[in-house]
Structure formats: structure tokens, C-alpha cells
Amino acid sequence: MSHSSKATRIPWLSQSVLLLPLVLVLLFPFTAALSSPTTGTKTKASTPQYDYNAPGLSIGGADMAAYSKGHVASTKDYEPMALNLSDDAQSLLPSDFPIGTFYKNGPGGYRSEDGTPYLHPFDCNGKILALTLDADKQQAVYRYKHIETPKYQQDCATGTMSERGFFGTQRSGGWLGNIFQGMDPKNPANTAVLLTDDQQQLFALWEAGRPFAMDPLTLETKGEEFCGFLDTQTSFSAHPRYDPKAKTYTNFCTRRPAPGEETSTVTFQEVDSSTFQSNKNGLKLELPGIIMTHDMVLSENHIVFPWVEAKVNGPNALKAILGLLPPFALVETLPLDMVRYIVIPRDLLSEQVITVEDVFADDRIKIVEAPFHMAVHFTNAYETNDNNLVFEAACLVGKSHSYGVDEMASSGKPLWEAFDWDSSDPQQLEQFEIDLDTGKLVQMETIGNESIEFVVVPRYRFTRPHDFVFSLGVHKASFDGGKGAISPYGSIRKINLKTKEQDVFSFAPYEFVHDGDVVPKVGANLDQDEGAVYFVTVITNGEDLTSDLVILDGENIAAGPVTRIRLPEIVPANGLHGYFFEGENRFSFD
């Protein structure tokens, strides 16, 4: 197969925007040409307690007024405090729920002290929720604190919005306060968290910067972390991939080109899951143009990296410099009719640096073409006995649109008010299969038309075959996709990948679900019973402005929460990634 790729010369203004792959999640055009449509979905759902077709709700069943109201400021920081769960019967933990901590990162608030609003949740200063749970003692230790990045400290010291956000938030001071202010956005560290296996280090992650180290117990911010292999020009993706067999994390780091250069450098690095240090120098790929990749996925033997190339939008760049548009407007993806995946053998991450300047000429690396789509978040990957590679992803489908950011820029309203949810196109679960011998896509199959996001499997299943996935979905249990299918999420779903059956619980239209995690039950034989798990997450009530931690039984999601713990402080709507890490975390509950 012959390939060609035109290099894009990078002008000086592109330096600050090369490392912001979240742009692709919400901002840039795409079309879909799916090769294998779904063949109908069987749904086991909770008995509806609400009319999800009532007037005032979105097509997906969400109360949009409550959703907008839930985007509030959470300004107070909480030091560790004990919660006695036995005081409330619905807060009791299942006896086979393991000791561990649920960490969740996300926006801390939506307005600065002087009243300047955040227009996009990805611009907000990050705040981490942590809840350590002990079923034996029916107790929990709660803490919830801002990540004290330099920009957050500057905001607090001045009482203003001290820096522009990449996605549309302006500095305090109106137009004059934003003109000629540069294109380098702040690192809010607001996307994900990672706890090392020895539970000594906690990292707050963002797409386009370096991690911030934090104390796992107190959530005290220790400072920016370079991990021994990062420098001031290199970002660390917010989606490192865990290998439970090798006890490592593998991630990609992107280095911005110097002025006038034509290529981006993507480095794949494998680190020890306890020390977060590497004895490998990694694999470096020199790729043409601006690389805007958001996520990747890992199997036992391969890395799958979606190659997404972008270019600078000249007219928008001038407007951004003049303070009329946010920095995101600088970049747009190249118009393509297909997507390329780079499949890399993990053994190339050797102790010696390998630099691949032409991925098309290196026969160790496969370039796989697929019908055009936008993979937002990947789930898991594994090799089959016939040397195929299988993985799933939540994919955006539909015709070109900007997912509300154009409307936000023109109206001055925040994203959650400017976005036309009922005219949106769906986001679907797709399963891919690649022939590793030929480097060809065998199939791309739609598992369900219902709009889903944050699709997960248990950590012990990472890089291994799996039959089930868990995800968030729209409030309506059964939904045939189409317009309005990307409504705010209000349900939790367990999806059987073989039968396509779904086990669904839907919350109230005014309740909204955050990204969660899958937790194995104590004493379960997980090799024999993959479903012997719990699903843990946070929901935000946009009507009374409260938040709860909820736990659902993975063997009967439709039954609803088996545990519901009211949290001392609201977790604002639009929260990002949440993870559960087993272990006592050195806390004493006495």
C-alpha cells in the first residue's frame, strides 16, 4: 500500500496549541462511514420512575435547566474528615466491597472571584475528590481540594481570571485584557488522576502539560513533576495505560516543534507503576504537522495510537492574537476520508532510544486505515489466538459541526448553555479488529446506537480479553441514536459485547453521572465470573445542588444503587475522570 502525507510548516503561533488534543473531542469536524451497523439492542432497564419525554427535557431525557444550574463554583477545600456510614442505611457499603479510594478530577468552579465566568469546563482550575472506603468498619475518609497550580494561586492572589483558557474563557478585563496576551494557556491539571501502585504518589493530569504531584492522603499539591524524562516543552497525556501483568504504565508525550519546524515528536514511555520512573528511553516518532491525538490504547504486545493531523487556521490565528477568539481557534484538523492507526510493538520501547522518522518505511510498525470517525476515549485492547488485535472506543459519528464551541464564541454564553443538544449527532461504542499479519482492518462494528461515553473494564482485565464493558449513557434506557443522542449523561450501562444486551439504570432527569470505575468484589473468582464487580461513581443533582457517591452491583445494574453516600460539598456538573484504587492508603479509621 502506498501512503503520502504532506508536511505542514508550523508558524510561530502554533507552538502553544500543538499539545491540546481535547480539541478533537469537542471542537473539530468529522464525518462517519461505519462498516458494520448494529443489529438491534436488548435492554434490561430499571422500571422508569420518571417521564423522560416530559416537556422541557432534552431528546435524551435530561433536565437542561438543572444541568446548567449544576455548573456552580465549589470554592471550599476540605481537609481529611471521617464519615460514619452507619448513620444512614443507604450509605452502608456492601460487605464484599474492597478497601480502597475513589479519586475523581474535574472542574472546581465556574466563576472567578471578580465574577468573570468560565465558558468551558476544560478551562476550569482542577479539584480532586478523594473518598477512602472501608466496608468492615462502615467508615469513609473524605477530602476535596483544589490542585494548587501556579495559575490557580495567581487567580486566588488577584481575585481575577488571571489567564485565558484554551477553549474560550477570557481573562478578566474584557477585550483590552485579552489582546496580545499570548497563546499559551494555563495548565489547570483538571482531567485525570493516577495513583502509583505503592500508593506513595498521586498525580493530577492534563492533556497538554506535565503532571502535578500531590499527597494521596491530604491532597496537598507538591508541584510540577517531570518524571525524569519530561522537559519544559513536552506534555504528558492525561490517559496513561496500565498493564497489570507488567506492573507498568505506558503513555505518550508530545513535544511542540520549534519555530519553523515541520514535525511533531511523539514519545512513547513506559514507567514503573510504583516509582513512576523508567529505565527505558522510549520510542520517538517524528510525525508531520500538528499532532492532536487525545488517547491511545494498550494490549499485551502493542500500542494503538490514532494519528490525527491538524493545521493552523491563519485568519483565526490573527483573531486569537487580538483577543477576539480563544486559542483553540488556531487549529483545525486536515480534511480526510479515513483515519490512520499506528500499531507499534511494545518491545520497541527498549533501553536504547529508537527514533522513527518515517513510519511508512519502518516495517516493524503497521499503519492501519479505517473509515473516518473520531475516537474520543478507548476502552481496552487484546490480541486473539489468530494474531488479530481487538479494541473498543467511544466514537463520535455524524456530519461536520463544532460541538457548541462556535456558538459559545459567538454568543458569549458558556458551552452548556450555547450547545444545541437536540441537534447533536450521536457518540457510539465501536469495536475494531485488525489483522496484525497484513496490517488491515478486519472489521469496525457498532455495538449500540445509544450515545455512550467513558467506557471501562476492570483494571485486572486491561490488555486481556473481556466480554463486558461499563459506560455512561443518556437518561433514556432505550434510545436509537440519531439527533440529540449526545445529551448529558444520566444512566449507567453494562454492555455485553457478544450479545449486545444492555443492563441499564437511569437516574432522575435532574441528576447527572460522572466518569466512574469498575471494582472487583472481595473473594470473587474473576477469571470465572467477569461480572462479579461493582461500579462506583459520583452523581450531581442540578436541582438541589448536591452530590452523592453511588455504588451499583455489576451483576444487576438495573436494580440501581446499593450504596448512596451524600458528600459534604457539591461536585460541579461536567466532571471528568474517576478511578478506584484498592488498598488501605495508610489511613487509620480509629
N, C-alpha and C positions, 0 to 999 in steps of 0.2 A: 504494500500500500504506500502510495506517495503522500507526503504531507508538505504543507507550506504554512509559514506563519510570518507575517510582516512585522518587523520590529517597529515599535513606536518610540520616537525620540521624546525624552522626558524633559520638558522645560522646567525652569527653576521652581515654578509654583506648584509642581506636582509633588515635591518632596514630602510635604506634610500630609498628603492624603493617600499615599500608596498602601498604607497599612490598616485600612479601615474596612474589612470585609463585611461588616454588618450592613454596609450599604446595599449589598446584594440581597440581603434578606428582605428589606422593606422598600427599596428605592428604585430598582432598575428594571427595565422592560424585559419581558421574556414571552416566549410562545411555547406551546406544548404539542408534541406529536407522539403520544404514548402508543407503544406497540401492542400491548395486551390489556384490554379493558377488563374491569371487574365483572364478575358473573353473578352478582347478587350477594347481599349480606344478610345473614341471620343474626337477629339481635335479641339477647336476653336482657331486659331492662327492668329497673325498678318501677313499681306502679306509680304513674305520674301523680304528683301532688299539686302540680301547678299547670296552668294552661299556657303552654309555650307559644301559642298562636294568638295570645291576647293583644289587643291594640297597644301600641307603644313599645312593643318588643321588636328586636331585630328578627330577620328571617330565621336566624339560628336559635332564637328564643331568649336572647339576652335583654335585660332592662338597661338600655343605654344611658338613661339618666343616672341610674345607680352606678354604672360603670364610670361615667365621668366624675361623679361625686367621690368615687373611691380613690381618685388621684389626688391625695391630700399629702400634706407635709407630715413626716414623722421626725420631729426635731429632737426628741429626748433620747439620750443614751442611757442604757440600763446596765449597771454592773451585775455580776452573777448573783442571782437570787433563787432561793429554793421555792418550789411549788409542791404543795401536798396534794397529790392527785386523788387521794381517798376522800377528800371533802365533797366531791361531786361524782356521782355514779357514772355519768357519761364520760368522765375524764380517766377512768380506770384503764390501765394498759392490759392487753391480753397477757396471760401468764407465759406464753411462749414467744413473747416479743423480746428480742435480744437487747442487752445493754449497749447503748451507743448514742451518738449525737447526730441530730439533723441540722445541717448548716444550709443557709439559703442567702444568696446575694441578690441585690436589686436596688432600685432607687430608694433613697432615704427621704425624699420630699420633692415637691414640685413648685417651690417658690423660694426666692432668697429673702433675706430679712427686709430689704427695701421694697419688696413687692414685685420684683422682676420675675416673671413666670418662666419655668422650663417649658419648652414647646415639644420636647420629645423625651420619652423616658430614658433613652440610652445616653442622654446628656447629663442626667442627674448624678450627684455625688452618691457613691455606693454606701450601702449599710448592710451589715451582716447580722442575721438572726441565727442564734445557736440554742438548741434545746437538747440537753442530755437527759436520756430517759432510762429509768430503772424499774422494770416490772416487778421485781421481787419486793422492793420497798415502796412501790407505788409513789415514787417521787421523781421530780424533774428539776434540773438547774437551767434557768432561763437567763439569757443575756442578748442584748441587741444594741449594736454600736456602729457609728459611722467609721468608715475607713479614713483615717486622718492623713490623706494625701496632701502634698504641699498646696494644691489648688483649693482643697476643702478648707485648710487652715487659713488660706488667704481670703476665702469667702467669709469665714467666721470673723476674721480680724477687721474686715472692711464693712461687713454687713451688706455686701453687694454681690451681684453676679460678676465675679472678677475676670472671667474668661468666657469666650464664646464656646458654645457646644458645637460639635461636628455636624449634628443633624438639624440645627435650626435655632437653638437657643442663643439669644443675643446677650452681649454684655450689658450691664446697667449703663444708662446714659444715652439711650436712643441711638439714632444713626451716627451722630458725631462720636459716640463712644465706641463705635464698631468699625469705622472707616480706617483702613491701613493698619489693622490690628494683627495682621499675620494670619496664616492658615494653620498653625499648629494648635490643635485643640488640646484641652486638658485630658489627663488620664484619670477618669473617675473611679477606676477599679470596681466597676459595678456589675460584672457579668457572671462570674463563676467563682467557686471556691475549690480548693484542693487541700486535703489533709494527708500528710505523709503517713506511711504505714506504722512508723514508730510513734505517731501522734505527738511529735515534738514541734512540728512546724505546720502552720496554716498559711495558705497563700490566697489572696484576693486577685482575681484575674480580669483583664480587659482585652479586647481584640487587638488593640493597636499600641500596646505599651508593655512595660515589664511588670512582673508580679509585685505585689506589696506583701511583705511578710507580716504575720500577726500572731499573737499569742493565742493558742487554741482554747485556753481556759478563760482568760479575761477579755479577749478580743482587742487587746492593746496593739496599736499599729507600731511596728518596729522600723519600717522603712522599705524603700525600693530594693528588690532582690535581683541580682544579676546572675545568680546560679553558676558562676564560674565560666559561662560561655556566652553570655549576652553582653552587648556593649550599648552605648547611648543611641545608636542608630538602628538597633534591632528590636523588633517586637516579639512577644511570646503569645501564641494563640490562646484563647480562652477555653479551648477544647482539647486538652491533653487526653490521650487514650491509655487506659490501664490494661496491663497484661497480668492476670492473677497467677499464671504459671511462672513467668519470668520475674515477677515482682518488680516491674518497671512501668514507667510512664513514657510514652512516645509522643512527641509534639512537633509542630513545625514553627519555625521562627522566620520572619520576613525582614529583609534589610532593604531600606529605601535606597534607590540609586542616587549617586552623586549627580550634581547638575550636569545636564548634557548627556548622561549615560543612557543606554538603550535597554538595559535589562534589570530585572529584579533578581535578588538572590534569595532562594528559599532553602533553609537548612532544616533537616530532619534530625532531631536529637532524642536519644534515649537516655533516661535518667533513672537512677535507683529510686524505688518508691519510698524508701525511708530517709535517705540522705539528701535526695533531690539533686545529687551531683552525678556527673557522667565520667566514665573512663573512656568514652568514645568521642571522637571529634565530630562525628556525624557525616551525613551526606549532604552536599551542596548542589542544588540545581540552579543553573543560570537560565532564566526564562525571559523571553522578550516581553517588553511592555510593562504595564502596571498589573500586578497580580492581586486580585481582590478575593481570594479564597477565604471562606468563613470557617469551614470544618473539614475534617477528614475522618477516615475510619481505619481500624486496625484488625487484621486477622493474625493467626499464629505465625504466619510466614511472610505477610505482605502488608504494605501500606497502600491505601487507595486515596489518592489526592485529586480532587476535581480542579482542573486547570481552567480558571476563569480570568480572561484577559480584558483589560479596560484601557481607555484612553482619556486624555484631558479634553474637556469641553472648553474651548477658548473663550467664547463670549460669556459663558457663565463664570469663568475664572475671573474675568475683569469685574463682573458684578460682585463676586465674593470678596475681592480685594477692597471694593468700595463699600462693603458692609451691607449690600443690598440682598445678597443671598448667603446662605450658610456654606461652610467649606465643602459639604457633600456634593454641592452642585458642580464642583470642579471635574468630577469623574463620571464617565458613562461607559457601560460595557460595550464591547465590539459586537456588531450585529452578526450573529452566526445562526445556522440552522441545525447545529448539533452541539453536543457537549463532549469534551475530551476528559477522560480519567487517566491519570498517570498511575500505573501499578508498579510498585517498587519492592523488590525482595528485601526483607528486613536485614538479611545478612550483609547488605551493602553498608550498613551503619557500623563499619569496622573501627578498629582502633586507629586506623590511618584515615586522614581526610580524603574523601573522594569528591572531586568536582566534576560534574557532568555539564558540559557547555552546550551539547546538542542532544536532547533527549531522544530525538528521532533517529540518531545514528548509533545509539547505545542499545545493543540487542538484549541487555540484561533487564531493561525497563520496557514495559508494554504501554503503548498509547492506545486506549480503547475509546471508540466513538459510540455515542448514544444519542437517541432523539433529544432535541433540545428541551430542557427543563431547568429548574433551579432547586438544587438540593439544599434545603435550609439546615437541617440537622440530621446527622447519620445516627444509626442505632448500634449495629454490631456487624461483624464480618467473620466469615469462616470458610475454610477450604473443604471441599467434598472429596469423597473417595475417588471420583473420576477426574480429579485435578481441575475442578471448577471453583470459582470464588463467588460466594453469595453474600449480599449485604442489603440492608434496607435503609431508606431515608424518607423523611418528610419533605415532599417536593411541592413547590408552587407550580400551578398549571394555569393556563388561560392566556388571554391576549395581553398586549402591552398596557401597562399602567404604572403609576408611581407609588402605589400603596399609601396615598394620603399626603405624601410629603410636598407635592406640588400644591395641593390645596392648602396645606399648612403654611407654606411660604407666601401664597397669595392672600390668604385671609388673616394671617396673624394669629389664628387660633391654634391651640395645642393639637397634636396628632389625633388624640382620642375623640376630639370634637370635630375636627376637619375631615376625617376619613369617612367616606361613604361606604359603610359596611355592607349595606344591602345591594350594592353594585359590584362587590368584590368577587374575584374568582377563587375557586377552592384550593386548598392545600391537602394533598393526598399522600397516603402511605404507598410507596413503590418498593418492589423487591427486584433487585438486579442479579443477574447471573452471568459471569464472564468465564470463557474458556481460556485457561492460563496457557495452554499449548499454542493456541492460534492468536491470542490477544483480541478475540472478537467477543462482542456482546451476544450472549445466547438468548436472553430474554429480559424484558423490563415489564413487570406485571403490576397492575394496580390492585392492591389488596382490598381497598374500600374507597367509596366516593366521599364518605363523611370527612369533613375537614378535621385534621388532627395536627398535633404538634407535641414536641418533647417526648419522643418515643424511646422507651428504655427497656432494658432487660436487667436481671440481677448481675451484680459485679462478678460473681463466680462464673457466669456464662460468657463474659467477654472473651472474644476470639474463639468461642466454641459454638457448635450448632445449638439452635434454640427453636422451640415450636410456638412460643407465645411472646408477645410484646405488650407493654402497657403504655398508654398515651393519654393526653388530654384531648377533649373534643368539644364541639358546640353543645349547648344545653339540650337540644332535641336529640333523643336517643337514636332515632332513625331519621336519616337525612340523606337525600340522594345527590348531594353536592349541588353544583350549579351556582348561580348568583347568590351572594350572601353567605356562602359556606365558610367564610373565614371570620365569622362572628366571634366576639370574645369568648374564651373557653369557660365552660361551666359543667363539664362532665369528665368522668374518669372511665377509661375503657381498657379492658383486657381483650386482645385480639388473637385468635387462633390463626396462625399463618397458613395452615394446611386446609382448614375448612372455611376460613374467613368468618367464622362466628364471632360475635362480639358480646361481652358481658359488660353492661353499662350501668353506672349510677349517675343521675343528673341532680345537681344542686338547684336551689331556688334561682329564678331569673336574675335576682339581685346579688347572687353570690358568684364569685369568680375564682377559678382554680389556678394556683401557681405550679411551676415545674416541681415534680416530686421524684421519689426514688423507690426502688423495689428492695424489700428487706426479707431475707430468708428467715423462716420460723426456726426457733430453737429445737434441735433434735430431729429435724426433718431430713429424710434421705433425698437430697436434691437431685441426685442422678436418676432416681426412680420417679420422683414426683416434682417436676419442674414448677408446678403451680403452688407449692407449699410456701407461700410468701405473703407478706403484707405490702401494701402501697401506702407511703406516708407523704404528706404534702401539707400546704397551707391554703386556706381559702380566705378571701376577703369579702366581707359583707358591705356593699356600697350603700346600703340603705341606713344601717345604724353605725357604720364606720367602726367595725370590729373585725378581728381576725382570729381564726382558730387553727390549731394543728389538728389534722384529721388522719386517722389510720383506717384503711379498708382491708378486709380479708381477700387476698388474691384468689381464693377458691370460690368466692361468692361476692364479686364486686357489686352486683345489683342490690344486695342487701343493705348497702350504704355503710357509713362509718361505724366501726365497732368502738372507736375512741374519738372523742372530740374535746380538745383542751383549749379553753379560752385564754388567749395571750394578753399580757398586760397592755400592749400597745398595738395599734393597727399596723399591719404590713401593707403599704400602699399597693393599689392595683398595678398590674403590669410588671410584677416581679419576675426575675429571671431564674437562674438555675439553682436547684436544690439537690443536696446529696446527703445520704445517711452513711456514717462510718461506724462500724461496730467497734466496741472497746470501752473501757471504763473512763478513759480520758483523764485519769489521775484525780478525779473529783471524789471527795468524801461526802456522802449523803448524811453523815451522822451530825 
